[in-house]
Amino acid sequence: MKFKKLLAVGATLAVSAFTLAACGSKSGDSGKTLHWEDSAEISTLDPSKVTNVVVFNQLNNVTEGLYRLGKDSKITPGLATKTTVSKDGLTYTFTLRKDAKWSNGDKVTAKDFVYSWQRTVNPKTGSQYAYLFSGIKNADAIMEGKKSVSELGVKADGDYKLVVTLDKKIPYFKLLMGFPLFFPQNQKVVEKYGSKYGTASKYFVYDGPFKQEGWTGSNLSWKLVKNDDYWDKKAVKLDKITYQVVKDSNTGYNLFQSGKLDVAVLSAEQTKQLKGQKNYTVFHESTTFYLQYNQTKEEFKNANIRKAISLAINRKDYLKVLGGENTAATSVTPVGLTKVNGKDFQSIVSDKTDMTYNKAKAKELFNKGLQELGKDKLEFAILTDDTDGAKKSVEALQSQLKEAFGDKVTVNTQTVPFKTRLSRSTSGDFDVVLSAWGADFADPISFLDLFTSNNEQNNGKWSNAEYDKLIAASKNASSASDRWSDLEKAEKILLQDQGVTPLYYRNQAWMVNDKVKGIIYNTVGANLNFKDTYIAK
């Protein structure tokens, strides 16, 4: 999806798709307007700086790259009309369509891709997602400041031919090309707006099916309108998509019932009441929610404290509070992401020992940890979003930890807006943070890369030399079996040490208007593709 693909907590490529089904258009609509709910505010539209799924979903509909990801993550036409791959699998040549334009009238060219990629891997940009470029020639050296961005393995051969050279084969390379991080950027626009670029709808330019309007940088409602400059505009059936950030599930459901929204995320209580009724829909996701510990703090460097917290959580009872269709996690890699020799990778690495409720063992390890720290009790805060679901989630964790450790622990809560939670997580301004990650593509590395010592997404600063070694080895493995073995060993180290504490795999329950058709929902990457969406009469 930190969804980071950061997710709003409480509210990527084994992918599934569904056709959403609604209750009717808002009064006065032409029948071509979709009314959508989002769980959190937009942080930025800058593709080089985005870190969360809310914005990736925006970018997936207002911009376009070499490919679009369609139903079941199938590669569908984007800006590339032809792709050729060298025999050694290290050189990709993309021929671009000549009728693609930005919303300011500029042509979209190969140079826009070169500029975008170089900007993202440039250490001066500060992209937290640049690591996904690893494997493209010289990307790692550039990100380490050892080479110039001009040496990145991406070149423009004229206006309409893009040549990409890799250091090593990337099994999921084509899928990455359908992820907004790899989409083009208009250099003229970036330089025109400078520090304002991507901070509001008007400080951006669009080459996708829609254009965004009305986002000022801090407001909680905006809209997408059909982009008349889009090369395939005839295929776009909607005229407009209105967005409204809804942080309270009761408010969302009331807006859905009154026809002001076509979707509503359901709370635990609503899920119990509405399950099985018309419009009830479950969105399956390749997403894991977990606790991330600030391991620059002495108490959370202690593995016994981390393990004790995990064992003190009764995930089944916890999920009863959350409601919906979520399932208890016994790994970081979620169920159904990918298979190895016909077996789900999650089942291979699943660690029920360290993530099965065991109050007696939890107490034993907690007391041992306190003794090692020279403390007789522990006080800390859990940081989370200010949504109704996130608040309930942390309250449930508070209750369970108090029940397990009694007066030896005090757990406080810090609820802040999604945007603030992201910035505080990144800056290390937390004790424990309730985080979530949705896969960017269907491979465990999309999760496991996050927790290497120097990864920008490793906000908790967990560090394990053997883990780092295995992840690095997986990227240079001589065979698929060696690669899978490295990834398996790495995840087991992460789980046994409780570098992070997985809580659950998210499957969201929604009410969805049954007249809305043709939405493609992918369990990984940018989830939502509205290009082919329409509202049935």
C-alpha positions in Angstrom: 0.0 0.0 0.0 2.4 2.7 6.4 0.3 1.9 3.6 3.3 3.2 2.2 2.0 2.1 0.4 0.9 3.5 3.6 -2.6 2.8 4.6 -4.9 4.8 6.8 -5.2 2.5 9.8 -8.8 1.8 10.5 -10.2 3.0 7.7 0.0 -5.5 -5.0 1.0 -8.9 -8.2 -1.5 -11.5 -7.4 -4.4 -9.2 -7.9 -8.1 -9.8 -7.9 -10.8 -7.6 -9.4 -14.4 -7.0 -8.8 -17.2 -5.1 -10.3 -18.7 -2.8 -7.8 -22.3 -2.8 -7.5 -24.8 1.1 -6.0 -28.0 2.8 -5.0 -28.5 5.5 -7.5 -27.0 8.8 -8.5 -27.3 11.9 -6.5 -30.2 14.2 -7.4 -29.3 16.4 -10.4 -26.4 14.1 -11.6 -26.3 13.1 -15.3 -25.8 9.5 -14.3 -22.1 9.9 -15.0 -20.9 11.0 -11.6 -19.5 8.6 -9.0 -19.5 9.7 -5.3 -16.6 8.2 -3.5 -15.4 8.0 0.1 -11.7 8.1 1.2 -10.5 7.3 4.7 -7.7 9.9 4.8 -6.6 13.3 3.4 -4.2 13.7 0.5 -0.6 14.3 1.6 0.9 15.3 -1.8 0.5 14.6 -5.5 4.2 14.5 -6.2 4.9 11.0 -7.6 8.5 11.1 -6.3 7.4 11.9 -2.8 4.1 10.0 -2.3 4.1 7.3 0.4 0.5 6.2 0.8 -2.3 4.4 -1.0 -4.7 7.3 -0.9 -2.4 9.3 -3.2 -1.3 6.3 -5.3 -5.0 5.7 -6.1 -5.4 9.3 -7.1 -2.3 9.1 -9.3 -3.5 5.9 -10.9 -6.5 7.7 -12.3 -5.1 11.1 -13.1 -1.8 10.0 -14.6 -0.6 7.1 -16.7 2.6 5.3 -17.4 3.8 2.7 -19.8 1.1 0.3 -18.8 -2.2 0.3 -16.9 -3.0 -2.7 -14.6 -6.4 -4.1 -15.5 -8.4 -6.9 -14.1 -6.4 -9.6 -12.3 -3.3 -7.3 -12.7 -3.2 -8.0 -16.4 -1.0 -5.5 -18.3 -3.3 -3.3 -20.4 -2.4 -0.5 -22.8 -0.9 2.7 -21.4 1.6 5.0 -23.1 3.6 2.1 -24.5 2.4 0.6 -27.8 5.2 -1.9 -28.1 7.7 -3.5 -25.8 10.8 -5.5 -26.8 13.1 -7.3 -24.4 16.7 -8.4 -25.1 17.6 -12.1 -25.0 19.5 -11.6 -21.7 16.4 -9.9 -20.1 18.4 -6.8 -19.2 17.2 -4.3 -21.8 13.7 -3.2 -22.3 12.7 -0.9 -25.3 9.3 0.8 -25.1 7.8 2.5 -28.1 5.4 5.3 -27.0 2.2 6.4 -28.5 2.4 9.8 -30.3 -1.1 11.0 -29.4 -0.5 11.2 -25.6 -0.7 14.7 -24.1 -0.5 16.4 -20.7 -3.5 18.5 -19.7 -1.5 21.7 -20.4 -1.2 20.6 -24.1 2.4 19.4 -24.0 3.2 16.1 -25.6 4.1 13.2 -23.3 7.6 12.0 -24.5 10.3 9.5 -23.4 12.2 12.4 -21.9 9.3 12.8 -19.3 10.1 9.2 -18.1 13.8 9.8 -18.0 13.3 13.0 -16.0 10.8 11.4 -13.6 12.9 8.4 -12.8 16.1 10.4 -12.4 14.3 12.8 -10.1 12.9 10.0 -7.9 16.3 8.2 -7.4 18.1 11.5 -6.8 19.0 11.5 -3.1 18.3 15.3 -3.0 14.6 14.6 -3.7 14.2 12.5 -0.6 11.9 9.8 -2.1 11.0 7.2 0.4 10.1 4.9 -2.4 13.2 5.1 -4.5 14.4 1.7 -3.4 11.9 0.1 -5.9 14.3 1.3 -8.6 17.0 -1.1 -7.3 18.0 -3.4 -10.2 17.8 -0.7 -12.8 21.4 0.0 -13.9 23.3 2.2 -11.4 20.2 3.0 -9.3 21.7 1.7 -6.1 24.9 3.7 -6.6 23.0 6.8 -7.4 20.8 6.5 -4.3 24.0 6.1 -2.3 25.4 9.3 -3.8 28.2 7.4 -5.6 27.1 8.2 -9.2 25.3 11.0 -11.0 21.6 10.6 -11.9 22.5 10.9 -15.5 24.0 7.4 -15.2 20.7 5.8 -14.4 19.8 3.0 -16.9 17.1 4.9 -18.7 17.5 6.8 -21.9 15.3 8.6 -24.5 15.9 7.5 -28.1 14.1 10.4 -29.7 10.7 11.5 -28.4 8.9 8.2 -28.6 11.4 5.4 -27.7 12.4 4.7 -24.1 15.3 2.3 -23.4 15.7 0.8 -19.9 18.8 -1.2 -18.9 18.9 -3.4 -15.8 21.8 -4.5 -13.6 20.0 -7.8 -13.1 16.8 -9.4 -14.1 13.7 -8.2 -12.2 11.0 -10.9 -12.2 8.2 -8.3 -11.6 9.6 -5.5 -13.8 6.6 -5.1 -16.1 4.3 -5.0 -13.1 6.3 -2.2 -11.7 5.7 -0.2 -14.9 2.0 -0.1 -14.0 2.8 1.4 -10.6 2.5 5.3 -10.4 6.0 5.7 -9.0 7.3 4.9 -12.5 4.9 7.2 -14.4 6.3 10.2 -16.3 6.6 13.8 -14.9 6.6 17.0 -16.9 9.9 18.7 -16.1 8.7 22.1 -17.2 5.8 21.9 -14.8 7.9 20.6 -11.9 10.4 23.5 -12.3 7.6 26.1 -12.8 6.0 25.3 -9.5 9.1 24.4 -7.5 8.3 23.6 -3.9 4.6 24.0 -4.6 4.6 21.1 -7.1 2.0 18.6 -6.2 0.8 20.5 -3.1 -2.6 21.3 -4.6 -4.6 20.3 -7.7 -3.6 23.5 -9.6 0.1 22.8 -9.0 0.1 19.6 -11.1 -0.4 18.4 -14.6 -2.3 15.3 -15.8 -2.0 12.7 -18.5 -4.5 10.1 -17.3 -8.2 9.5 -17.8 -9.1 12.2 -15.2 -7.9 15.5 -13.9 -8.1 16.5 -10.3 -9.8 19.7 -9.2 -10.5 21.4 -5.9 -7.8 20.0 -3.6 -6.2 23.0 -2.0 -3.6 21.1 0.0 -5.5 20.7 3.2 -9.3 20.3 2.5 -11.2 17.0 2.8 -13.2 17.1 -0.5 -12.2 17.3 -4.2 -13.2 15.8 -7.5 -11.8 14.1 -10.6 -13.1 15.3 -13.9 -12.8 13.6 -17.3 -9.6 14.6 -19.0 -10.4 15.7 -22.6 -6.7 15.6 -23.5 -6.4 11.9 -22.6 -5.5 9.7 -25.6 -8.2 7.2 -24.9 -10.9 9.6 -23.7 -13.6 7.7 -25.7 -13.2 4.8 -23.3 -13.8 6.9 -20.2 -17.5 6.8 -19.4 -17.7 8.9 -16.2 -17.7 12.7 -16.3 -16.8 13.2 -12.7 -15.8 11.5 -9.4 -16.4 13.4 -6.2 -14.3 12.6 -3.2 -15.1 13.1 0.4 -12.9 12.1 3.4 -15.0 10.4 5.9 -13.4 9.4 9.2 -16.6 8.3 11.1 -18.3 5.2 9.8 -21.7 6.3 11.0 -21.4 9.5 9.0 -20.3 7.5 5.9 -23.2 5.0 6.1 -25.7 7.8 6.6 -24.3 9.5 3.5 -24.6 6.2 1.6 -28.2 5.7 2.7 -29.2 9.2 1.6 -27.6 8.6 -1.9 -24.8 11.2 -1.3 -22.1 8.5 -1.5 -21.9 5.4 -3.6 -19.7 3.6 -1.1 -19.3 3.4 2.7 -16.7 1.7 4.8 -18.4 -0.2 7.6 -17.5 -0.3 11.3 -17.4 -3.5 13.4 -21.0 -2.9 14.5 -22.3 -2.1 11.1 -20.6 -5.2 9.7 -22.5 -7.4 12.1 -25.8 -5.7 11.3 -25.4 -5.5 7.5 -23.5 -8.6 6.5 -25.4 -10.5 3.9 -27.7 -7.6 2.9 -27.9 -6.1 -0.5 -24.9 -3.9 -1.4 -22.7 -5.6 1.3 -19.2 -6.1 -0.4 -15.9 -7.5 0.9 -12.7 -6.1 -0.6 -9.9 -8.6 -0.2 -6.5 -6.9 0.2 -2.8 -7.9 0.2 -2.4 -5.8 3.3 -0.9 -6.4 6.7 -1.5 -4.2 9.8 1.3 -4.3 12.4 2.8 -2.6 15.3 6.1 -0.8 14.6 8.4 -0.1 17.6 10.8 2.8 17.8 13.9 0.9 18.4 16.0 3.9 19.0 14.4 3.8 22.4 16.0 1.5 24.9 12.8 -0.3 26.0 11.9 -1.3 22.4 15.4 -2.5 21.6 14.6 -5.2 24.0 13.4 -8.2 22.1 11.7 -9.7 25.2 9.5 -6.6 25.5 8.5 -6.8 21.9 7.8 -10.6 22.1 5.8 -10.1 25.3 3.5 -7.5 23.6 2.9 -9.8 20.7 2.0 -12.8 23.0 -0.3 -10.6 25.1 -2.5 -9.8 22.1 -5.5 -12.1 21.6 -5.9 -11.5 17.9 -9.2 -13.3 17.7 -10.8 -11.0 20.4 -9.1 -8.0 18.9 -10.6 -8.7 15.5 -14.1 -9.0 17.1 -13.7 -5.4 18.1 -12.6 -4.4 14.6 -15.3 -6.4 12.9 -15.4 -6.8 9.2 -13.7 -9.7 7.4 -10.2 -9.3 8.7 -8.1 -12.3 9.7 -5.5 -12.8 12.3 -1.9 -12.4 11.1 0.9 -14.9 11.7 3.3 -13.3 9.3 4.2 -10.1 7.6 3.6 -11.4 4.1 -0.2 -11.7 3.8 -2.3 -14.7 2.7 -2.7 -15.1 -1.1 0.1 -12.8 -2.2 2.1 -15.4 -4.1 2.7 -19.1 -4.3 5.9 -21.1 -4.3 5.6 -24.5 -5.9 1.9 -24.4 -5.5 2.0 -23.4 -1.8 1.1 -20.0 -0.4 4.3 -18.3 0.7 2.4 -17.1 3.8 1.8 -20.6 5.0 5.5 -21.4 4.6 6.7 -18.6 6.9 3.7 -18.5 9.3 4.9 -18.2 12.9 2.1 -19.2 15.3 4.5 -19.6 18.2 5.3 -15.9 18.5 1.8 -14.6 17.5 -0.6 -16.9 19.3 -2.1 -15.5 22.6 -0.2 -16.8 25.6 -0.7 -14.7 28.7 1.6 -16.7 31.0 4.5 -16.5 28.5 3.8 -12.9 27.8 4.1 -12.0 31.5 7.3 -14.1 31.9 9.0 -12.3 28.9 7.7 -8.8 30.0 9.1 -9.2 33.5 12.4 -10.5 32.0 12.5 -7.5 29.7 11.8 -5.1 32.6 14.6 -6.7 34.6 17.0 -6.3 31.7 16.1 -2.7 31.4 16.3 -2.1 35.2 12.7 -0.9 35.3 9.7 -2.0 37.4 7.1 -0.7 34.9 6.8 0.6 31.4 4.8 3.6 30.0 4.5 4.3 26.3 2.0 5.6 23.7 0.6 4.1 20.5 0.4 6.5 17.7 -2.5 6.1 15.2 -4.9 7.9 12.9 -7.9 9.9 14.1 -10.4 7.7 12.4 -13.1 5.9 14.3 -11.8 2.5 13.4 -8.2 3.4 14.3 -9.2 4.7 17.7 -11.2 1.5 18.5 -8.2 -0.6 17.4 -5.8 1.1 19.8 -8.3 1.0 22.6 -8.6 -2.7 22.2 -4.8 -3.1 22.3 -4.7 -0.9 25.4 -7.2 -3.1 27.1 -5.5 -6.4 26.3 -2.0 -5.2 27.3 -3.4 -3.8 30.6 -5.1 -7.1 31.2 -1.9 -9.0 30.6 0.6 -6.8 32.5 -1.5 -5.0 35.0 0.1 -2.1 36.8 3.4 -2.8 35.2 2.3 -1.1 32.0 0.6 2.2 31.1 -0.4 2.5 27.4 -1.4 5.9 26.2 -2.9 6.8 22.8 -2.0 9.5 20.4 -4.6 10.0 17.6 -3.6 12.4 14.8 -4.6 13.1 11.2 -3.3 10.5 8.7 -0.9 13.1 7.2 0.5 13.8 10.6 0.9 10.2 11.4 2.9 9.7 8.3 5.2 12.6 9.0 5.7 11.5 12.7 6.4 8.0 11.6 9.0 9.1 9.1 10.7 11.4 11.6 10.7 8.8 14.4 8.4 10.8 16.6 6.6 7.9 18.2 7.0 5.1 20.8 4.9 2.5 19.0 2.9 3.2 15.8 0.0 1.2 14.4 1.1 0.9 10.7 -0.1 -0.9 7.6 1.4 -1.9 4.4 -0.3 -3.0 1.1 1.8 -4.8 -1.4 3.1 -2.8 -4.5 3.4 -6.0 -6.5 2.8 -9.8 -5.9 6.1 -10.7 -4.3 7.2 -11.0 -0.6 10.0 -8.6 -1.3 7.4 -5.9 -1.5 7.1 -6.3 2.3 10.4 -7.7 3.4 12.5 -5.0 1.8 10.9 -2.5 4.1 12.7 -3.8 7.2 16.3 -3.9 6.0 18.5 -1.6 8.1 18.8 1.3 5.7 15.4 1.2 4.0 13.7 4.6 4.2 10.4 2.8 5.2 12.0 1.2 8.2 10.7 3.8 10.6 11.2 1.6 13.7 14.9 1.2 12.9 14.9 -2.6 13.5 18.2 -3.9 12.4 19.5 -7.4 11.9 22.7 -8.2 9.9 21.7 -11.7 8.9 18.3 -10.4 7.7 20.0 -7.7 5.6 22.3 -10.4 4.1 19.5 -12.7 3.2 17.4 -9.9 1.5 20.5 -8.8 -0.5 21.2 -12.4 -1.5 17.6 -12.9 -2.7 18.1 -10.0 -5.1 21.1 -11.7 -6.7 20.1 -15.4 -6.3 21.3 -17.6 -9.1 18.0 -19.6 -9.1 14.4 -19.2 -8.1 14.7 -21.8 -5.5 17.6 -20.1 -3.8 15.7 -16.8 -3.9 12.6 -18.3 -2.2 14.9 -19.9 0.4 16.5 -16.6 1.2 13.2 -14.8 1.5 11.8 -17.6 3.7 14.7 -17.5 6.1 14.6 -13.7 6.2 10.9 -13.5 7.2 11.3 -16.1 9.9 14.1 -14.0 11.4 11.9 -10.9 11.4 9.0 -12.8 13.0 11.0 -14.6 15.6 12.6 -11.4 16.7 9.3 -9.5 16.5 11.1 -6.7 14.6 7.5 -5.7 14.0 4.4 -7.3 15.4 1.8 -8.4 12.7 -1.8 -8.0 13.9 -4.1 -8.9 11.0 -4.6 -9.1 7.2 -7.2 -6.6 6.1 -10.3 -7.4 4.2 -12.6 -4.5 4.2 -16.4 -4.6 4.4 -18.2 -1.9 2.4 -21.6 -1.0 1.3 -21.4 -0.4 -2.5 -24.1 1.0 -4.8 -25.2 -1.9 -7.1 -25.5 0.4 -10.1 -21.8 1.2 -10.2 -20.1 -1.1 -12.7 -16.6 -1.7 -14.1 -14.4 -0.6 -11.3 -11.2 -2.6 -11.2 -9.9 -3.3 -7.7 -6.5 -4.7 -7.3 -5.3 -6.3 -4.1 -1.8 -4.9 -4.6 -0.3 -1.7 -6.0 -2.6 1.2 -6.6 -5.9 -0.5 -5.8 -8.5 1.5 -7.8 -8.8 1.9 -11.6 -11.8 4.0 -12.6 -11.1 4.2 -16.3 -13.8 1.8 -17.4 -16.3 2.6 -14.6 -19.9 3.5 -15.4 -23.2 3.8 -13.7 -25.9 1.5 -14.9 -29.4 3.0 -15.5 
